[in-house]
Amino acid sequence: MVTRFQRYRQIADVLVKYGFGILVEEIVPGGERLRGLGKTRKDERSVYERIRLAIEELGPTYVKFGQIVSTRRELLPPELVEELQKLQDRVAPVPYNEIRPVIAQHCRNLEECFDIIEAEPVASASLSQVHRAVTRDGRLLALKVQRPGIAELIETDITILRSLAKRANSLFPDLRVYNPEGVVEEFVTQIRRELDFTQDGMNAERLKRNLADLPCVRIPRIHWDLSGPAMLAMDYVEGVRIDDVEAIRSLGLIPEEIAATGFEAYVKQIFVDGFFHGDPHPGNLLVTCEGEIVFLDYGIVGVLRPERRRVFVDLLLAMSRTDVAGVISALKKLDVRIDPAVLDAVKDDLYVVLLDYRETKIEQVNFGTAIRGLTETLRRYRIRVPSTLMIMMKVIVMVMDIGTRLDPSFNFDRRIRPYLLDIAAAQRLSPDNVTGAVQSIIGAAEGLLALPGNVNETLKTLSEGTVKLELEDHDLDEIVGVIDRTSDKIIVGVVVAAVVVGSSLVLRVADIPVPGYVSVLATLGYVFAVIVGFYAVYSVLRHSRGLRR
């Protein structure tokens, strides 16, 4: 087990090796003792390439950290993002005799559970490796087994990362806008989820249920009797990588159809289900000989609540229409805070980005251009956005890249617009929205009924002298207008109530003969009261909308 001090020493050695000795002196505890080590021979490689190489050498925690941070395009320079996306999550496999005890934790007697477990893994990553196995009842499985000791190493690295982020935050004030401590905490949440293979399996089953109606999409079945926090057993599936166009053709399949299937699957996941596979790099998407797309690795998923999905649909539609105001409005609904001092400049830059996208020749249109332009604008003005938005944008760009590789004529904009318009129309008519509208009307009516009491209570408080008001001249006209409108509503309410009560008395008097025209007048009084009541509610709603604007 590596101690924290030993790990600090390893980190310092790697940073110095790649020319970042100055960072060691500043942020690594005890780094001042290594002063001068950063003055190594000149390295011709770019600083971003050296960052990527250092991260790979630091091991699985930092590789995962780099992969997750690479989605934050609004924070990092494009060159650094490009390098971080090259991070390889492939390492030398652990010998089978070290992996076997982990498998045995989930099956006490391996000989009773399995006929065969292949000692040579079919895949090896920083957190786990995959072994093919055949059970006693003939099931062909893939066993995703956690590497021994990896959880303890990651917890040590998490402690170090938190410490480094805190020191960087205090030593380099310019970095505070990027919230390094917050970025580390997002990573901690994600990496701990990935270490729990039970959560991985639950994500797989949810995707399987959501995509059950798509016949050409497949999620391997999880075998829970052989699964747990450190091992996940699932059906073994043979296939070729989704970006291997020649291999797909050799199976007798049409790549353009595969592109259309994958696109439809991701549109449904993101905009209909609100739960989507968050790491669609080609190694996690296989194509079977039957033409099915198989999703693998469910550690990273995106989650969108219904109200967020509606805003994301509005955002993409606004981008496709070159509607800068719509883009800004959607970003605000997503809690993206834009400094008023730079708002006009942000709008100008976005307008140019969207114009460049729209004016490109149709056969060259790539929606990724607009998304990259949006994230570059956000980065330029140091505007932070929710991580879910960045994951969604990353997924869309990766899906587009795979789509164009399979089908050079793949046009994301032309394909996505009909989906978005249909989804937007369906959302406007959804029960949630109808219920919300009804609740708004009921709330307005309740507010109208409570208005006289509220005004009376306010006047009573004022008369007692317990409220101090400071008024400026230009406020008086507005206050007088509010009081006038309030008194008008009170009078209307009193008249309506009087008509209702009077009409009720007339219609309910059974012992006294009442002329026919009186009953007619009473009925008309009810109708009049209903009309005036609806008008009053309508005026309140209109006024409240005006205030929100």
DRENMI-122282 format. One record per residue (C-alpha): x, y, z; residue number from 1; residue in one letter. Coordinates in Angstrom, 2 decimals, decimal comma, padded with zeros to 5 digits. Layout:
BEGIN
x  y  z  num  residuo
X  Y  Z  NUM  A .
...
//
This chain:
BEGIN
x  y  z  num  residuo
000,00  000,00  000,00  1  M .
001,47  003,35  -001,09  2  V .
001,47  005,98  001,68  3  T .
000,43  009,55  001,03  4  R .
004,02  010,76  001,43  5  F .
005,28  008,19  -001,09  6  Q .
002,53  009,21  -003,50  7  R .
003,46  012,89  -003,17  8  Y .
007,03  011,94  -003,99  9  R .
005,91  010,00  -007,09  10  Q .
003,83  012,97  -008,27  11  I .
006,75  015,35  -007,72  12  A .
009,10  013,09  -009,71  13  D .
006,69  012,88  -012,65  14  V .
006,03  016,64  -012,70  15  L .
009,75  017,41  -012,63  16  V .
010,37  014,85  -015,38  17  K .
008,01  016,68  -017,75  18  Y .
009,29  020,16  -016,93  19  G .
006,74  021,26  -014,31  20  F .
009,20  021,62  -011,44  21  G .
007,89  025,12  -010,70  22  I .
004,53  023,56  -009,80  23  L .
006,28  021,16  -007,46  24  V .
007,90  024,07  -005,65  25  E .
004,59  025,90  -005,30  26  E .
001,82  023,39  -004,66  27  I .
003,37  020,07  -003,59  28  V .
003,92  020,01  000,21  29  P .
007,68  020,02  000,82  30  G .
008,27  020,92  -002,83  31  G .
010,57  023,79  -001,88  32  E .
013,22  021,16  -001,09  33  R .
013,17  020,27  -004,79  34  L .
013,82  023,85  -005,92  35  R .
015,72  023,97  -009,18  36  G .
014,69  020,50  -010,35  37  L .
012,33  022,08  -012,88  38  G .
015,30  023,33  -014,86  39  K .
015,61  020,24  -016,98  40  T .
016,76  020,06  -020,57  41  R .
014,60  021,82  -023,11  42  K .
011,64  019,71  -024,23  43  D .
010,46  020,34  -027,79  44  E .
007,00  018,97  -027,09  45  R .
004,16  021,40  -026,41  46  S .
003,15  022,12  -022,83  47  V .
-000,24  020,48  -023,46  48  Y .
001,32  017,27  -024,76  49  E .
003,61  017,15  -021,72  50  R .
000,59  017,60  -019,44  51  I .
-001,08  014,62  -021,10  52  R .
002,04  012,44  -020,83  53  L .
002,49  013,36  -017,17  54  A .
-001,15  012,46  -016,44  55  I .
-000,77  009,07  -018,14  56  E .
002,32  008,32  -016,07  57  E .
000,63  009,38  -012,82  58  L .
-001,80  006,51  -013,15  59  G .
-005,51  005,66  -013,18  60  P .
-006,83  008,39  -010,87  61  T .
-005,25  011,15  -012,91  62  Y .
-006,15  009,56  -016,23  63  V .
-009,79  009,45  -015,13  64  K .
-009,51  013,02  -013,84  65  F .
-008,13  014,18  -017,19  66  G .
-010,84  012,36  -019,13  67  Q .
-013,61  013,89  -017,03  68  I .
-012,09  017,39  -017,05  69  V .
-011,75  017,17  -020,85  70  S .
-015,52  017,62  -021,07  71  T .
-015,20  021,11  -019,54  72  R .
-014,54  022,86  -022,83  73  R .
-015,75  026,14  -021,37  74  E .
-012,84  026,09  -018,89  75  L .
-009,84  024,76  -020,80  76  L .
-007,93  025,86  -023,92  77  P .
-008,97  023,87  -027,01  78  P .
-005,41  022,55  -027,42  79  E .
-005,44  021,09  -023,91  80  L .
-008,88  019,55  -024,44  81  V .
-007,62  017,92  -027,63  82  E .
-004,65  016,39  -025,77  83  E .
-006,76  015,21  -022,83  84  L .
-009,10  013,43  -025,22  85  Q .
-006,11  011,32  -026,29  86  K .
-005,68  009,92  -022,80  87  L .
-005,54  006,17  -023,03  88  Q .
-007,37  004,17  -020,40  89  D .
-005,42  001,03  -021,27  90  R .
-002,76  -000,41  -018,99  91  V .
-000,91  -003,69  -018,62  92  A .
-003,23  -006,36  -017,16  93  P .
-002,90  -007,69  -013,64  94  V .
-001,84  -011,37  -013,56  95  P .
-004,75  -013,77  -013,22  96  Y .
-003,55  -015,11  -009,86  97  N .
-004,08  -011,58  -008,44  98  E .
-007,50  -011,21  -010,08  99  I .
-008,77  -014,64  -009,04  100  R .
-009,40  -013,69  -005,35  101  P .
-011,63  -010,80  -006,47  102  V .
-013,68  -013,18  -008,62  103  I .
-013,85  -015,62  -005,71  104  A .
-015,47  -012,96  -003,52  105  Q .
-018,58  -013,24  -005,72  106  H .
-018,48  -017,04  -006,12  107  C .
-017,10  -019,02  -003,22  108  R .
-016,32  -022,10  -005,29  109  N .
-015,14  -021,11  -008,77  110  L .
-015,20  -024,68  -010,01  111  E .
-018,90  -024,94  -009,16  112  E .
-019,70  -021,62  -010,88  113  C .
-017,56  -021,80  -014,01  114  F .
-016,36  -024,36  -016,49  115  D .
-013,79  -021,92  -017,87  116  I .
-012,34  -018,54  -016,92  117  I .
-009,81  -017,37  -019,48  118  E .
-006,65  -016,20  -017,72  119  A .
-005,79  -013,76  -020,52  120  E .
-008,11  -010,71  -020,34  121  P .
-009,89  -009,54  -023,49  122  V .
-009,58  -005,91  -022,32  123  A .
-007,62  -004,08  -019,64  124  S .
-008,24  -000,60  -018,25  125  A .
-007,03  001,44  -015,30  126  S .
-009,88  000,44  -012,96  127  L .
-010,68  -003,06  -014,20  128  S .
-010,06  -005,79  -016,71  129  Q .
-012,43  -008,10  -018,54  130  V .
-012,16  -011,89  -018,63  131  H .
-014,28  -014,20  -020,74  132  R .
-015,89  -017,09  -018,85  133  A .
-018,32  -019,97  -019,38  134  V .
-020,62  -020,97  -016,52  135  T .
-021,62  -024,51  -015,58  136  R .
-025,02  -023,98  -017,21  137  D .
-023,41  -022,84  -020,47  138  G .
-023,70  -019,07  -020,26  139  R .
-020,92  -017,17  -022,08  140  L .
-020,08  -014,19  -019,88  141  L .
-017,79  -011,19  -019,70  142  A .
-016,47  -010,66  -016,17  143  L .
-015,52  -007,04  -015,49  144  K .
-013,24  -007,36  -012,47  145  V .
-011,91  -004,47  -010,39  146  Q .
-008,12  -004,31  -010,10  147  R .
-006,93  -005,26  -006,59  148  P .
-006,03  -002,28  -004,40  149  G .
-007,30  000,30  -006,90  150  I .
-009,97  001,69  -004,55  151  A .
-007,41  002,39  -001,82  152  E .
-005,01  004,05  -004,30  153  L .
-007,77  006,26  -005,63  154  I .
-008,82  007,34  -002,12  155  E .
-005,20  008,34  -001,43  156  T .
-005,09  010,28  -004,70  157  D .
-008,42  011,97  -003,91  158  I .
-006,95  013,30  -000,65  159  T .
-003,92  014,59  -002,56  160  I .
-006,03  016,16  -005,32  161  L .
-008,17  017,99  -002,78  162  R .
-005,06  019,31  -001,08  163  S .
-003,47  020,41  -004,38  164  L .
-006,69  022,14  -005,49  165  A .
-006,92  024,01  -002,18  166  K .
-003,28  025,16  -002,39  167  R .
-003,67  026,18  -006,03  168  A .
-006,78  028,15  -005,13  169  N .
-004,92  030,12  -002,45  170  S .
-001,62  030,57  -004,30  171  L .
-003,01  031,47  -007,73  172  F .
-006,02  033,85  -007,38  173  P .
-006,55  033,89  -011,16  174  D .
-007,53  030,22  -010,99  175  L .
-010,45  030,85  -008,65  176  R .
-012,75  031,67  -011,54  177  V .
-012,31  028,03  -012,64  178  Y .
-013,26  026,76  -009,15  179  N .
-010,54  024,05  -008,94  180  P .
-011,92  022,69  -005,68  181  E .
-015,38  022,36  -007,22  182  G .
-013,95  020,57  -010,27  183  V .
-012,17  018,10  -008,00  184  V .
-015,37  017,43  -006,04  185  E .
-017,26  016,70  -009,29  186  E .
-014,51  014,24  -010,16  187  F .
-014,65  012,60  -006,72  188  V .
-018,40  012,01  -007,09  189  T .
-017,92  010,50  -010,56  190  Q .
-014,94  008,26  -009,76  191  I .
-016,61  006,80  -006,68  192  R .
-019,65  005,93  -008,77  193  R .
-017,40  004,20  -011,30  194  E .
-015,76  002,18  -008,55  195  L .
-019,17  000,77  -007,55  196  D .
-019,86  -001,82  -010,24  197  F .
-023,33  -002,37  -008,76  198  T .
-024,23  001,16  -009,91  199  Q .
-022,68  000,33  -013,28  200  D .
-025,04  -002,64  -013,61  201  G .
-028,08  -000,62  -012,54  202  M .
-027,25  001,98  -015,20  203  N .
-027,06  -000,81  -017,78  204  A .
-030,47  -002,16  -016,81  205  E .
-032,06  001,29  -016,95  206  R .
-030,63  001,85  -020,44  207  L .
-031,88  -001,60  -021,45  208  K .
-035,43  -000,78  -020,33  209  R .
-035,40  002,63  -021,97  210  N .
-034,13  001,34  -025,32  211  L .
-036,23  -001,82  -025,43  212  A .
-038,37  -000,42  -028,26  213  D .
-035,36  000,04  -030,56  214  L .
-034,80  -003,38  -032,18  215  P .
-031,28  -002,65  -033,43  216  C .
-029,89  -001,53  -030,06  217  V .
-028,60  -004,01  -027,51  218  R .
-027,52  -003,76  -023,87  219  I .
-025,95  -006,97  -022,51  220  P .
-027,91  -008,67  -019,73  221  R .
-026,45  -008,35  -016,23  222  I .
-026,14  -011,57  -014,20  223  H .
-026,66  -010,38  -010,65  224  W .
-026,02  -013,79  -009,09  225  D .
-022,34  -013,33  -010,01  226  L .
-022,09  -009,55  -009,62  227  S .
-021,25  -007,15  -006,83  228  G .
-019,37  -003,90  -006,04  229  P .
-016,05  -005,22  -007,42  230  A .
-017,24  -007,48  -010,28  231  M .
-019,91  -007,23  -012,94  232  L .
-020,96  -010,31  -014,91  233  A .
-022,78  -009,73  -018,19  234  M .
-023,48  -011,47  -021,49  235  D .
-020,40  -011,65  -023,69  236  Y .
-021,06  -010,01  -027,07  237  V .
-018,95  -010,35  -030,19  238  E .
-018,73  -007,31  -032,44  239  G .
-016,56  -004,79  -034,25  240  V .
-015,87  -001,19  -033,24  241  R .
-018,46  001,22  -034,56  242  I .
-015,81  003,38  -036,24  243  D .
-014,36  000,47  -038,24  244  D .
-016,22  001,12  -041,49  245  V .
-014,50  -001,63  -043,48  246  E .
-015,21  -004,26  -040,81  247  A .
-018,87  -003,21  -040,76  248  I .
-019,09  -003,57  -044,54  249  R .
-017,37  -006,97  -044,34  250  S .
-020,29  -008,11  -042,16  251  L .
-022,65  -007,27  -045,03  252  G .
-024,01  -004,21  -043,20  253  L .
-024,61  -000,67  -044,47  254  I .
-022,65  001,92  -042,41  255  P .
-025,19  004,66  -043,19  256  E .
-027,93  002,61  -041,54  257  E .
-025,73  002,04  -038,48  258  I .
-025,21  005,81  -038,25  259  A .
-028,98  006,42  -038,38  260  A .
-029,63  003,79  -035,68  261  T .
-027,01  005,23  -033,33  262  G .
-028,31  008,76  -033,87  263  F .
-031,89  007,73  -033,08  264  E .
-030,74  005,87  -029,95  265  A .
-028,95  008,92  -028,56  266  Y .
-031,77  011,34  -029,38  267  V .
-034,14  009,09  -027,43  268  K .
-031,75  008,76  -024,50  269  Q .
-031,06  012,49  -024,19  270  I .
-034,32  014,20  -025,09  271  F .
-036,98  011,60  -024,32  272  V .
-035,61  009,48  -021,46  273  D .
-033,33  012,06  -019,85  274  G .
-030,82  009,29  -019,05  275  F .
-028,01  008,75  -021,52  276  F .
-024,77  006,83  -022,03  277  H .
-022,13  009,47  -021,29  278  G .
-018,98  007,99  -022,88  279  D .
-019,70  007,07  -026,52  280  P .
-016,13  006,70  -027,71  281  H .
-015,81  004,02  -030,42  282  P .
-014,39  001,42  -028,02  283  G .
-017,63  001,47  -026,03  284  N .
-019,89  000,94  -029,08  285  L .
-019,81  -002,36  -030,94  286  L .
-021,68  -003,52  -034,04  287  V .
-022,75  -007,16  -034,20  288  T .
-023,13  -009,26  -037,36  289  C .
-026,92  -008,80  -037,01  290  E .
-026,51  -005,03  -037,31  291  G .
-027,15  -004,29  -033,64  292  E .
-025,34  -001,48  -031,83  293  I .
-024,10  -002,69  -028,44  294  V .
-023,47  -000,17  -025,66  295  F .
-020,67  -000,99  -023,22  296  L .
-019,27  000,66  -020,06  297  D .
-022,02  002,38  -018,10  298  Y .
-019,95  004,15  -015,45  299  G .
-020,48  007,61  -016,94  300  I .
-024,10  008,57  -017,58  301  V .
-025,89  011,88  -017,99  302  G .
-029,14  012,63  -016,19  303  V .
-031,61  015,32  -017,35  304  L .
-034,74  016,14  -015,40  305  R .
-037,83  016,93  -017,56  306  P .
-037,56  020,68  -017,07  307  E .
-033,89  020,56  -018,09  308  R .
-034,70  018,54  -021,19  309  R .
-037,18  021,21  -022,29  310  R .
-034,53  023,90  -021,90  311  V .
-031,92  021,86  -023,80  312  F .
-034,37  021,41  -026,66  313  V .
-034,98  025,17  -026,68  314  D .
-031,22  025,79  -026,64  315  L .
-030,49  023,59  -029,67  316  L .
-033,48  024,95  -031,60  317  L .
-032,34  028,51  -030,90  318  A .
-028,83  027,66  -032,12  319  M .
-030,18  026,12  -035,31  320  S .
-032,31  029,27  -035,94  321  R .
-029,46  031,74  -035,23  322  T .
-031,58  033,04  -032,36  323  D .
-029,05  034,63  -030,00  324  V .
-031,75  035,88  -027,62  325  A .
-033,14  032,35  -027,41  326  G .
-029,68  030,93  -026,66  327  V .
-029,08  033,47  -023,88  328  I .
-032,56  032,83  -022,44  329  S .
-031,96  029,05  -022,38  330  A .
-028,56  029,48  -020,73  331  L .
-030,09  031,65  -018,01  332  K .
-032,72  028,97  -017,33  333  K .
-029,82  026,55  -016,89  334  L .
-028,41  028,80  -014,14  335  D .
-025,57  030,04  -016,33  336  V .
-024,60  033,42  -014,90  337  R .
-023,34  035,96  -017,43  338  I .
-021,86  039,19  -016,11  339  D .
-024,03  042,10  -017,39  340  P .
-020,82  043,96  -018,18  341  A .
-019,91  041,41  -020,89  342  V .
-023,44  040,37  -021,96  343  L .
-023,45  042,43  -025,17  344  D .
-020,00  041,16  -026,14  345  A .
-021,13  037,55  -025,51  346  V .
-024,20  038,12  -027,70  347  K .
-022,06  039,58  -030,50  348  D .
-019,65  036,65  -030,43  349  D .
-022,48  034,11  -030,37  350  L .
-024,17  035,83  -033,30  351  Y .
-020,98  035,57  -035,37  352  V .
-020,58  031,89  -034,40  353  V .
-024,15  031,05  -035,41  354  L .
-023,91  033,09  -038,62  355  L .
-020,74  031,23  -039,61  356  D .
-022,56  027,95  -038,96  357  Y .
-025,72  028,87  -040,89  358  R .
-023,91  030,39  -043,89  359  E .
-021,73  027,34  -044,47  360  T .
-022,66  025,36  -047,57  361  K .
-025,25  022,73  -046,76  362  I .
-023,02  019,76  -047,62  363  E .
-020,40  021,06  -045,20  364  Q .
-022,75  021,86  -042,33  365  V .
-021,58  020,43  -039,03  366  N .
-023,51  021,30  -035,90  367  F .
-020,35  020,59  -033,96  368  G .
-019,01  023,89  -035,35  369  T .
-021,77  025,77  -033,55  370  A .
-021,34  023,80  -030,31  371  I .
-017,58  024,30  -030,30  372  R .
-018,11  027,99  -031,03  373  G .
-020,53  028,26  -028,11  374  L .
-018,14  026,56  -025,68  375  T .
-015,22  028,69  -026,93  376  E .
-017,27  031,84  -026,29  377  T .
-018,11  030,63  -022,79  378  L .
-014,42  029,92  -022,15  379  R .
-013,31  033,31  -023,49  380  R .
-015,52  035,11  -021,00  381  Y .
-014,86  032,60  -018,18  382  R .
-018,51  031,59  -017,90  383  I .
-019,11  028,35  -016,00  384  R .
-021,97  026,06  -016,98  385  V .
-023,50  022,93  -015,39  386  P .
-021,43  019,80  -015,94  387  S .
-024,50  018,00  -017,34  388  T .
-024,69  020,51  -020,20  389  L .
-021,03  019,95  -021,04  390  M .
-021,45  016,15  -020,93  391  I .
-024,44  016,44  -023,27  392  M .
-022,49  018,65  -025,68  393  M .
-019,53  016,26  -025,56  394  K .
-021,84  013,33  -026,35  395  V .
-023,46  015,20  -029,25  396  I .
-020,07  016,08  -030,76  397  V .
-018,83  012,47  -030,40  398  M .
-022,03  011,11  -031,95  399  V .
-021,63  013,53  -034,86  400  M .
-018,01  012,49  -035,38  401  D .
-018,98  008,80  -035,46  402  I .
-021,96  009,59  -037,70  403  G .
-019,84  011,40  -040,31  404  T .
-017,25  008,60  -040,22  405  R .
-019,96  006,06  -041,04  406  L .
-021,85  008,33  -043,42  407  D .
-019,91  011,26  -044,97  408  P .
-023,24  012,90  -045,91  409  S .
-024,47  012,71  -042,29  410  F .
-026,05  016,09  -041,50  411  N .
-026,79  016,50  -037,82  412  F .
-028,72  019,75  -038,20  413  D .
-031,09  018,36  -040,84  414  R .
-031,65  015,17  -038,83  415  R .
-032,07  016,71  -035,39  416  I .
-034,53  019,53  -036,20  417  R .
-037,60  017,32  -036,86  418  P .
-036,91  015,40  -033,64  419  Y .
-036,52  018,59  -031,62  420  L .
-039,69  020,16  -033,06  421  L .
-041,71  017,00  -032,32  422  D .
-040,27  016,76  -028,81  423  I .
-040,94  020,45  -028,12  424  A .
-044,57  020,10  -029,29  425  A .
-045,06  016,96  -027,18  426  A .
-043,58  018,66  -024,12  427  Q .
-045,91  021,65  -024,48  428  R .
-048,88  019,28  -024,42  429  L .
-047,52  017,02  -021,68  430  S .
-049,62  016,38  -018,54  431  P .
-046,97  018,13  -016,46  432  D .
-047,37  021,33  -018,43  433  N .
-051,18  021,14  -018,43  434  V .
-051,13  020,53  -014,68  435  T .
-048,78  023,47  -014,25  436  G .
-051,11  025,76  -016,19  437  A .
-054,11  024,68  -014,10  438  V .
-052,14  025,24  -010,92  439  Q .
-051,18  028,72  -012,11  440  S .
-054,86  029,61  -012,68  441  I .
-055,88  028,19  -009,27  442  I .
-053,04  030,04  -007,61  443  G .
-054,04  033,29  -009,27  444  A .
-057,67  032,82  -008,22  445  A .
-056,61  032,12  -004,63  446  E .
-054,45  035,21  -004,69  447  G .
-057,40  037,29  -005,93  448  L .
-059,65  035,99  -003,16  449  L .
-056,96  036,68  -000,56  450  A .
-056,28  040,17  -001,88  451  L .
-058,77  042,12  000,33  452  P .
-057,49  040,41  003,48  453  G .
-053,88  041,02  002,54  454  N .
-054,54  044,69  001,82  455  V .
-056,42  045,04  005,12  456  N .
-053,58  043,40  007,03  457  E .
-051,04  045,64  005,34  458  T .
-053,04  048,79  006,12  459  L .
-053,42  047,67  009,75  460  K .
-049,68  047,16  010,04  461  T .
-049,05  050,57  008,54  462  L .
-051,53  052,21  010,92  463  S .
-049,70  050,74  013,91  464  E .
-046,51  052,46  012,79  465  G .
-044,41  049,29  012,80  466  T .
-043,28  049,72  009,21  467  V .
-040,90  052,41  008,04  468  K .
-041,16  053,51  004,41  469  L .
-038,56  055,51  002,52  470  E .
-040,03  056,92  -000,67  471  L .
-038,52  058,84  -003,54  472  E .
-040,57  061,21  -005,67  473  D .
-040,55  059,01  -008,75  474  H .
-041,98  056,09  -006,72  475  D .
-045,18  057,93  -005,71  476  L .
-046,95  057,75  -009,07  477  D .
-046,28  054,02  -009,30  478  E .
-047,58  053,43  -005,76  479  I .
-050,72  055,45  -006,45  480  V .
-051,31  053,43  -009,61  481  G .
-050,92  050,16  -007,70  482  V .
-053,39  051,32  -005,03  483  I .
-055,87  052,40  -007,72  484  D .
-055,65  049,02  -009,47  485  R .
-055,97  047,20  -006,16  486  T .
-059,04  049,19  -005,11  487  S .
-060,62  048,55  -008,53  488  D .
-060,13  044,80  -008,07  489  K .
-061,60  044,97  -004,56  490  I .
-064,67  046,84  -005,84  491  I .
-065,12  044,35  -008,68  492  V .
-064,81  041,49  -006,20  493  G .
-067,39  043,00  -003,86  494  V .
-069,84  043,62  -006,75  495  V .
-069,41  040,06  -008,06  496  V .
-069,93  038,65  -004,56  497  A .
-073,05  040,77  -004,08  498  A .
-074,51  039,62  -007,41  499  V .
-073,84  035,97  -006,56  500  V .
-075,38  036,26  -003,08  501  V .
-078,40  038,23  -004,33  502  G .
-079,06  035,85  -007,21  503  S .
-078,78  032,88  -004,85  504  S .
-081,33  034,35  -002,47  505  L .
-083,78  035,01  -005,29  506  V .
-083,45  031,52  -006,74  507  L .
-083,63  029,80  -003,35  508  R .
-086,86  031,54  -002,14  509  V .
-089,44  028,86  -002,79  510  A .
-092,44  030,05  -000,65  511  D .
-092,86  033,39  -002,37  512  I .
-094,04  033,41  -005,99  513  P .
-091,34  034,98  -008,15  514  V .
-092,06  036,38  -011,62  515  P .
-090,31  034,56  -014,44  516  G .
-088,30  037,58  -015,49  517  Y .
-086,77  037,76  -011,96  518  V .
-085,42  034,20  -012,30  519  S .
-084,01  035,14  -015,69  520  V .
-082,33  038,20  -014,16  521  L .
-080,89  036,06  -011,35  522  A .
-079,50  033,56  -013,86  523  T .
-078,01  036,40  -015,90  524  L .
-076,46  037,67  -012,67  525  G .
-074,71  034,33  -012,21  526  Y .
-073,44  034,41  -015,82  527  V .
-072,25  038,00  -015,34  528  F .
-070,42  037,01  -012,13  529  A .
-068,69  034,09  -013,84  530  V .
-067,57  036,25  -016,78  531  I .
-066,26  039,00  -014,53  532  V .
-064,51  036,40  -012,35  533  G .
-062,73  034,85  -015,34  534  F .
-061,77  038,32  -016,57  535  Y .
-060,34  039,16  -013,16  536  A .
-058,26  035,95  -013,14  537  V .
-057,09  036,67  -016,69  538  Y .
-056,01  040,20  -015,76  539  S .
-054,07  038,91  -012,75  540  V .
-052,27  036,32  -014,90  541  L .
-051,48  038,91  -017,57  542  R .
-050,17  041,30  -014,94  543  H .
-048,01  038,59  -013,31  544  S .
-046,51  037,67  -016,69  545  R .
-045,75  041,33  -017,29  546  G .
-043,92  041,51  -013,95  547  L .
-041,84  038,42  -014,77  548  R .
-040,77  039,97  -018,06  549  R .
//
